[in-house]
Amino acid sequence: MNTDIFTAHESNVRRYGPSFPTVFTKALGATIWDETGKPFIDFLVGSGALNYGHNNPTIMAPAIEYLAGGNILLSLDMYTAAKRDFIEAFVDGILKPRGLSYKIQFPGPTGTNANEAALALARKYTGRSSVMAFTNAYHGMSLGSLAVSGSASTRELGGVARHDVIRVPYDGYANQAFDSAIYIDVVLGDPGSGIEKPAAIILETIQAEGGMNTASAAWLTEIQRICRKHDVVLIVDDIQAGSGRTGDFFSFEFAKIEPDIVCLSKSLSGSGNPLSIVLIRPDMDIWKPGEHSGTFRGNNLAFTTAGAMCKMWSERQFTAGVERTATNLQRHLDHLVAKFPKCIEQKRGRGLMTGLKCRSQAVVGRVHDLAFENGLLIESSGPNRDVIKVLPPITISDDELDHGIAILDHALKEQANGG
Ligand SMILES: *Cc1c(COP(=O)(O)O)cnc(C)c1O
């Protein structure tokens, strides 16, 4: 396998290339192939950007037609038919059935673009400068998003000071007995706490990069109540946990909360094409025309595939399939936890957003390499990189899921034997 060109010319910043040292070419569903034709089951799915699998035929068919038809691809934020179709599909297929009514902002195409827009809007709306963010949060790589992220290496990046962030413990951070929602409520209500009232609280319902930590429904409900009580904007960064990953379209549906602002990206286009939106409580949409901008706000190919993805959520067969796959995945992981107590500490996550907290980073490193050799792509997360992220496509077939889990099982066994 010739990877010389990458070694010679690509920056040292590359990470996944060296960790999966082969050259990939084709992909379909949960399987991707390298140049030699070797198949790999993909439990990495573009870090959550390919929830609907690679080249999902239902999603790609309208895109192929769109491309072949000479239709407009880039349109800034002009009105296009593709964008109209997407908004219609999103409102009718996703928002309305869930009783939600948000205004939709199209920022630049990346997740961090959406978070920056959300933070800017919350600061503008409240006139306050600071934001409350959680331990082990990950919100992206631009300065505003970096500031609210938790990891030390991430926060130090760029070498400039990060102001206006109040760090608070996530649900279950210290221990299960310490309720950080109570703490937040108290400090916001106490003029002697030394903590100023923030513009917003930004959170992930599951911290994927932070180690697949989950927030409970009760805690999320409490945080929403506290935000409303203290007049603070609640921003849910649903960039990785949303767009179907937990088994529901939004990751917060199980808690029955309605955030003021929701950020979506990663799997939103359904195809791996970059697309982001910021959902805004209608009375908070105080942007002036053109006040927030970005060249790539009009990715019409992504609108086309995103529209097809939204329509899938109205099909009973699709949602039932996702539900069943989530149950199967959880059962598989329970089995692995029971079988390998020396390697695995606990199962983490919810729905199809899952992880295995292992006893050490070394275990995860060996399992990663053995899995790769045997045809499975996984990645690690957490501040100590000791969590195996298990993110199969939510549309994965039973055969592919069984096969991927079997490779993981085998890798866990081999690593325990010192392999
Ligand atoms: C990936 C991710 C981001 C950043 O998205 P980019 O497209 O990489 O800018 C932000 N928040 C969460 C929760 C993410 O998983």
The ligand as an ORCA input file, in Angstrom:
! r2SCAN-3c Opt
* xyz 0 1
  C     -17.634     17.599     15.714
  C     -18.252     18.447     16.739
  C     -18.172     19.854     16.674
  C     -17.375     20.571     15.621
  O     -17.812     20.342     14.339
  P     -16.806     20.650     13.122
  O     -17.606     20.365     11.898
  O     -15.637     19.744     13.283
  O     -16.451     22.085     13.242
  C     -18.822     20.568     17.650
  N     -19.507     19.978     18.633
  C     -19.608     18.638     18.722
  C     -20.413     18.030     19.826
  C     -18.969     17.834     17.791
  O     -19.028     16.507     17.892
*
